[in-house]
């Protein structure tokens, strides 16, 4: 991205030791101009993950550029979900930040606790569902992109085994696995999805090990809901295909990378910072998808046949227009029970609480 004036903080490991910013000073610094809005961002992984946290940090940089004379931005990376998060969020609030974005599901309760102590500070929590008078929520309909990936995978797989590397078995991840599997089997009923859970958002070693295990079990395509490019790199090394996560990961495996489900937070962050600056900010919920551009898929790999590209592009257009909903019944869970009736579509609350695998996913969903 372009060079611009930034105020960054990093945390090594668990956020136990806060470092000074590149411009000097710490959370308690009074050096910032009093008329500038201090905007803080809290990331679960490093900004160098080339995935989820990387994309959020692009949004921070976008805000710093657009509102260069009116805001100062701060980020804290590698923040563990739990007590460390609460401490970091509180330090940002105590340091004079008027707007704080906390960007991981496990930051939900820590954000709410700190928000109660700082009612004049505005908080935004990504991928959560709990709000209050000064806590808004926002997320992306990542499952829409995974529907497109599932269609492509169903047409390209030779082994009919797709490997899926999951982070944590929360509804956001489970709904993505299910959307992928439903689309996969709509064009290839024999295909199956095997999931390996790594219980981490970002752990290249675990992600690579999971990728190797799935390939050894016969998977010829990998999908992931984890944040490092390790699965893409492993797919490239082993001569199979893969889908990237959160950012365009094609540079990590030009031959393997079919496409990615990319998150674009720039417009949302710009809108919300503007609202905080002009006094119109409210604690709302936002869930954007392909239609809003919050989720998009970059250029398809040239290895994908023209008819399959056409299938994927049509699905994108139909999801944007509303002609296609990824969770349209009849849909059965693994036991054969109908969970979404024929002609019905899953409601947002149903998607946000999804705690079952659909038919075609092997294994048991962890509790």
C-alpha positions in Angstrom: 0.0 0.0 0.0 1.0 3.7 -0.2 3.2 5.2 2.5 1.3 7.3 4.9 1.6 8.6 8.4 0.6 5.9 10.8 0.8 5.2 14.5 1.2 1.4 15.0 1.6 -0.6 18.1 2.5 -4.3 18.1 2.3 -7.0 20.7 4.6 -9.9 20.7 2.9 -13.2 21.5 0.1 -12.5 23.9 0.1 -8.7 24.1 1.8 -8.9 27.5 4.4 -6.3 26.5 3.3 -3.2 24.5 5.8 -1.7 22.3 6.2 2.0 21.4 4.8 3.2 18.1 7.0 3.9 15.1 6.4 7.6 15.7 7.4 7.4 19.4 5.2 7.3 22.5 2.9 4.8 24.0 -0.8 4.5 24.8 -0.6 7.2 27.3 1.1 9.7 25.0 -0.3 13.2 24.8 1.6 14.1 21.7 -1.3 13.6 19.3 -3.3 16.6 18.3 -6.3 17.1 20.6 -8.7 17.7 17.7 -7.9 14.4 16.0 -10.0 11.3 16.5 -7.9 8.4 17.7 -9.0 5.2 16.1 -7.7 1.9 17.4 -7.7 -1.6 15.8 -7.1 -4.9 17.7 -6.0 -7.9 15.6 -5.9 -11.6 16.6 -3.0 -12.3 14.3 -0.1 -10.5 12.8 -0.6 -7.9 10.1 1.8 -10.0 8.1 -0.5 -13.0 8.1 -1.5 -12.2 4.4 -5.0 -13.1 5.4 -7.7 -11.9 7.9 -5.6 -9.4 10.0 -3.7 -8.2 6.9 -7.0 -7.3 5.3 -8.2 -5.4 8.4 -5.0 -3.5 8.5 -5.4 -2.5 4.8 -8.7 -1.0 6.0 -6.9 0.9 8.8 -4.4 2.3 6.3 -7.3 3.3 4.0 -8.8 5.3 6.9 -5.5 6.9 7.7 -5.2 8.1 4.1 -8.8 9.3 3.6 -8.9 11.2 6.9 -5.2 12.1 7.1 -5.8 15.4 8.8 -8.6 14.3 11.2 -7.5 10.9 12.6 -4.6 9.1 14.1 -4.7 5.3 13.9 -3.3 2.7 16.2 -3.1 -1.1 15.9 -2.3 -3.9 18.2 -1.5 -7.3 16.6 -1.2 -10.9 17.9 -3.7 -10.3 20.7 -4.9 -13.6 22.3 -8.7 -14.0 22.7 -9.5 -13.7 26.4 -8.0 -11.7 29.3 -5.2 -10.3 27.1 -7.8 -8.8 24.8 -9.6 -7.1 27.6 -6.4 -5.5 28.8 -5.4 -4.3 25.4 -8.9 -2.9 24.6 -9.0 -1.1 28.0 -5.5 0.4 27.4 -6.7 1.8 24.1 -9.8 3.3 25.7 -7.7 4.8 28.5 -5.3 6.2 25.9 -7.9 8.5 24.5 -9.1 6.5 21.6 -12.6 7.5 20.6 -13.3 4.7 18.2 -12.0 1.1 18.7 -12.4 -1.8 16.2 -11.9 -5.3 17.7 -11.7 -7.7 14.9 -12.0 -11.3 16.1 -15.0 -13.4 17.4 -13.3 -14.1 20.7 -12.9 -10.4 21.4 -16.7 -10.1 21.9 -17.1 -10.3 25.6 -13.9 -8.4 26.4 -15.2 -5.6 24.1 -18.5 -5.4 25.9 -16.8 -5.4 29.3 -14.6 -2.5 28.4 -17.4 -0.6 26.7 -19.4 -0.6 29.9 -16.5 1.1 31.7 -16.0 3.7 28.9 -19.5 4.7 27.8 -18.2 7.7 25.8 -16.0 5.6 23.6 -17.4 4.0 20.5 -16.6 0.3 19.9 -17.1 -1.9 16.8 -16.7 -5.7 17.1 -16.2 -7.9 14.0 -18.0 -11.2 13.6 -19.8 -11.0 16.9 -23.5 -10.7 17.8 -23.7 -8.8 21.1 -24.3 -5.1 20.9 -24.9 -2.3 23.4 -25.4 1.5 23.2 -21.8 2.0 22.4 -20.9 -1.3 20.7 -21.7 -2.0 17.1 -21.2 -5.2 15.2 -20.1 -6.0 11.7 -19.1 -9.0 9.6 -19.0 -10.4 6.1 -21.2 -13.1 4.5 -18.1 -15.2 3.8 -20.3 -18.2 3.2 -21.5 -16.6 -0.1 -17.9 -16.7 -1.5 -17.6 -20.3 -0.3 -20.6 -21.3 -2.3 -18.8 -20.2 -5.4 -15.7 -22.1 -4.4 -17.8 -25.2 -3.8 -19.2 -25.1 -7.3 -15.7 -24.8 -8.8 -14.4 -27.6 -6.6 -17.2 -29.9 -7.5 -16.4 -29.5 -11.2 -12.6 -29.9 -10.8 -12.1 -32.7 -8.2 -10.9 -36.0 -9.5 -10.7 -37.9 -6.2 -14.1 -36.5 -4.9 -12.3 -35.7 -1.6 -12.0 -32.0 -0.7 -9.9 -31.1 2.4 -11.1 -28.2 4.5 -8.9 -26.6 7.2 -11.0 -25.0 9.9 -10.0 -22.7 12.7 -12.7 -23.0 15.4 -16.1 -24.7 15.2 -18.2 -21.5 15.5 -21.2 -20.7 13.3 -19.2 -18.4 11.0 -16.8 -21.2 10.1 -19.4 -24.0 10.2 -21.8 -22.1 7.8 -18.9 -21.7 5.4 -18.2 -25.4 5.4 -21.8 -26.1 4.9 -22.3 -23.6 2.1 -19.2 -25.0 0.3 -20.4 -28.6 0.7 -24.0 -27.9 -0.5 -22.6 -26.1 -3.6 -20.0 -28.9 -4.2 -22.6 -31.7 -4.1 -25.1 -29.7 -6.2 -22.8 -30.3 -9.2 -21.0 -33.5 -7.9 -23.2 -35.6 -5.5 -20.3 -38.1 -5.0 -17.9 -35.5 -3.5 -17.2 -35.4 0.2 -15.6 -32.8 2.5 -13.1 -33.8 5.2 -12.4 -31.2 7.9 -9.4 -30.8 10.1 -9.7 -28.3 12.9 -6.5 -26.6 14.0 -8.1 -24.6 16.9 -6.3 -21.4 15.9 -6.9 -18.5 13.5 -3.3 -18.2 12.6 -0.7 -21.0 13.0 1.2 -21.7 9.8 2.7 -24.9 11.2 -0.6 -26.4 12.2 -2.2 -25.3 9.0 0.6 -26.9 6.9 0.3 -30.1 8.9 -3.4 -30.2 8.4 -3.0 -29.6 4.7 -0.4 -32.5 4.4 -2.7 -34.8 6.3 -5.7 -34.1 4.1 -3.6 -34.5 0.9 -2.3 -37.8 2.2 -6.0 -38.9 2.7 -6.6 -38.2 -1.0 -7.8 -34.6 -1.1 -7.0 -33.0 -4.5 -8.4 -29.6 -3.5 -8.0 -27.7 -0.3 -10.2 -25.0 1.2 -9.5 -23.1 4.4 -11.0 -20.8 7.1 -7.6 -20.0 8.6 -5.5 -17.0 8.0 -2.0 -18.0 6.7 -1.1 -19.0 3.2 0.5 -22.3 4.4 -2.2 -24.5 2.9 -1.8 -22.7 -0.5 1.9 -23.3 -0.3 1.5 -26.9 0.6 -1.0 -27.4 -2.3 1.5 -25.8 -4.7 4.3 -28.1 -3.5 2.1 -31.2 -3.8 0.6 -30.3 -7.2 -3.1 -29.9 -6.2 -5.5 -27.0 -6.1 -6.6 -24.8 -3.2 -8.7 -21.8 -2.3 -7.3 -18.8 -0.4 -8.8 -17.0 2.7 -9.5 -13.3 3.3 -6.9 -11.9 0.8 -5.8 -12.9 -2.7 -3.2 -15.6 -2.0 -2.4 -16.3 -5.6 1.2 -15.2 -5.1 1.8 -18.0 -2.7 0.8 -20.7 -5.1 0.2 -19.5 -8.7 -0.6 -22.9 -10.0 -2.5 -24.2 -7.0 -4.6 -21.1 -6.2 -8.0 -21.3 -7.9 -9.4 -18.1 -6.3 -9.9 -16.7 -2.8 -12.7 -15.5 -0.7 -11.5 -11.9 -0.1 -12.7 -9.5 2.6 -12.7 -5.8 1.7 -13.2 -3.7 4.9 -12.1 -0.3 3.4 -15.6 1.0 2.6 -17.0 0.0 5.9 -14.2 1.5 7.9 -14.4 4.7 6.0 -18.1 5.0 6.5 -17.9 4.3 10.3 -15.0 6.7 10.9 -16.8 9.4 9.0 -19.9 8.7 11.1 -17.9 9.1 14.3 -16.4 12.3 13.0 -19.6 13.9 12.0 -21.6 12.8 15.0 -24.0 10.3 13.3 -22.4 7.1 14.6 -24.9 4.6 16.1 -24.5 1.1 17.5 -25.8 -0.9 14.5 -25.3 -4.3 13.0 -23.8 -4.7 9.5 -23.5 -7.9 7.5 -22.2 -7.3 4.0 -21.6 -9.8 1.3 -21.0 -10.1 -2.4 -23.7 -7.5 -3.2 -22.0 -4.9 -1.1 -18.4 -5.7 -2.1 -17.5 -6.7 1.5 -16.8 -10.1 0.1 -15.4 -10.7 -3.4 -13.5 -13.3 -5.4 -10.5 -12.2 -7.5 -9.7 -13.4 -11.0 -10.1 -17.2 -11.4 -7.1 -19.3 -12.2 -6.6 -19.8 -16.0 -6.5 -23.5 -15.2 -10.3 -23.4 -14.6 -12.2 -24.4 -17.8 -14.3 -21.7 -19.4 -17.6 -23.4 -18.6 -16.6 -23.7 -14.9 -15.6 -20.0 -14.8 -19.0 -19.2 -16.3 -20.7 -21.3 -13.6 -18.8 -19.4 -10.9 -19.5 -16.0 -12.3 -23.2 -16.8 -12.7 -23.4 -17.8 -9.1 -21.8 -14.6 -8.1 -24.3 -12.6 -10.1 -27.2 -14.6 -8.8 -26.2 -14.2 -5.2 -25.8 -10.5 -5.7 -29.2 -10.2 -7.3 -30.9 -12.4 -4.7 -31.8 -15.1 -7.3 -29.6 -17.6 -5.4 -29.4 -18.1 -1.7 -26.7 -20.5 -0.6 -29.0 -22.1 2.0 -32.2 -22.9 0.1 -34.0 -26.1 1.1 -34.4 -28.9 1.1 -31.2 -29.2 3.2 -30.4 -32.2 5.4 -27.9 -32.6 8.2 -25.6 -35.6 8.5 -28.3 -37.7 10.1 -30.6 -37.2 7.1 -32.9 -34.8 9.1 -34.4 -32.0 7.1 -33.1 -28.8 8.7 -34.3 -26.4 6.0 -37.5 -27.3 4.2 -37.9 -27.4 0.5 -38.6 -23.9 -0.8 -37.4 -22.2 2.3 -34.2 -20.3 2.9 -32.3 -20.1 6.1 -32.8 -16.9 8.0 -29.9 -14.8 9.2 -30.4 -16.0 12.8 -30.3 -19.6 11.6 -27.1 -19.0 9.7 -25.6 -17.2 12.7 -26.3 -20.1 15.0 -25.5 -23.0 12.6 -24.2 -25.9 14.7 -24.5 -28.9 12.5 -22.8 -30.4 9.4 -24.8 -30.9 6.2 -24.8 -34.2 4.3 -21.5 -34.7 2.6 -19.3 -33.5 5.4 -17.4 -36.4 7.0 -16.6 -36.6 10.7 -18.2 -35.2 13.8 -18.6 -31.5 14.5 -16.7 -30.7 17.7 -18.7 -29.2 20.5 
